[in-house]
Amino acid sequence: MRRSVDGVLSTTLRVGYAYRQIGGVRLYVRSYEGGSPGPTLRMKPGDTLRIKLVNDLPPNRDAMPADMSRPHQFNNTNFHFHGAHVSPSGIADNVMRTMAPGYTYDIEIEVPDDHTSGTYWYHPHHHGSADVQMSSGMVGAAIIEGDFADVPEITEARERLLVLSQVVHDASGMIEDFETLFPETATRFLAINGQRRPMIAMRPGEVQRWRILNAGYQDDMLLDLEKHDLHAIAYDGIQLGVVEPFQQLLIAPGQRVDVLVKAGPAGTYALDAAPYDQGHPSPTGPLARIVVSGDPMDMKLPAALPPQPLESIRDAEITNRRTVVFSATAPEADAAGHWQEFGFFIDGKKFDPRRIDHRVELGAVEEWTIVNTHEHDDHVFHIHTNPFEVVSINGKPLAVPQWRDTVIVERKGGEVVFRSRFLDFTGVYMVHCHMMNHEEMGMMQTVEVYQP
């Protein structure tokens, strides 16, 4: 845990190889600070985050390929503050930077005074290497403190951070080839906070707040807590206005959900990833075991929550509309195909960092329709810098629009309509699929927000 002091969180993040023992397997993979996940960063609205990122990985062994959508140069890195409404330019949340091995880089990100408080995260975003690095465990949570400060049922609850990950490796316990990641069955097992099936202790009647982050590199997870409901209070770092109870809760890679869990009678309960069809089966299996024991506690769930912090976007605010189409090509024998036979596109094009795909005037309020024409797979839409309000899914308006920064777009013509205010920051940032295999192979675009 690394906290801000007097308005500044100043820290070092070292990127390098490290040994990890997880689930009885010894891995040798890239990491932040020798661990997985990396340190949790805690700060407040208005704080400044200063990081000295030291890239201690060895030199790249390969040259830059002619096709940017072929994974390459796995030891280049950079830093992305996922979900944060901060500058994408200069030495801030700039994913266009290249942080080469053997050098140290300064990162400075100013968090606005009015930033939403909640659960965010950080990870590498250098095109060509991000997938390999994230699947190695180069991820970490970032908490912007202060949400639900006037709700005693939440402030009095014990807080836990659950970083979900997919553990993948080759026969040597490493990730040095894209073929280790691309098969849809590549995941060996699931983990929380770098542990296979850890124990979470609770007392009967106790309420805990779980900040859940799906930091997996590729797949959705359908969470199922045996004989308990998961009471959602925030999505993607943004408070909900009402508690939403779920028996099962779907979380896509990149998404976060904060839930309240009220323990039942003494006993041991399984937290599992249940089967889910995302065009191919999502990984399943045990995530954790919840052991309820000890003296009972009489804790309550909140009867009400404060209003959401972001104002809903009205029809009259919209200044422009656009449609973005996710698509893919695959060999006829899909399951047996080599990764080089697949192609992933947005608007029929693979990613090119030299091309600007969308230009948006600062201050615009836009409505985007995201369409997935891929027959075989769902995709996970993410855009940097500004959150968006989902108003419709597959042609059905949401009774209560939902603020997000990452959303699932279902296969075979699935459609998500959202609205977003492009506020405060100019610069170039990304739209992409957060299934990282797909992003690395071309499913990404640039957005330039400009001041006229």
Helices and strands as residue ranges (DSSP letters): E 2-3, E 8-22, E 25-32, E 41-43, E 48-55, E 80-82, E 104-110, E 118-123, H 130-135, E 140-144, H 152-155, E 158-167, G 178-180, E 189-192, E 199-202, E 207-214, E 221-225, E 230-235, E 238-246, E 248-251, E 256-262, E 267-274, E 285-292, G 315-317, E 320-329, G 334-336, G 339-341, E 343-346, E 358-361, E 365-372, E 379-383, E 388-393, E 396-404, E 406-409, E 414-421, E 427-433, H 436-440, E 444-450
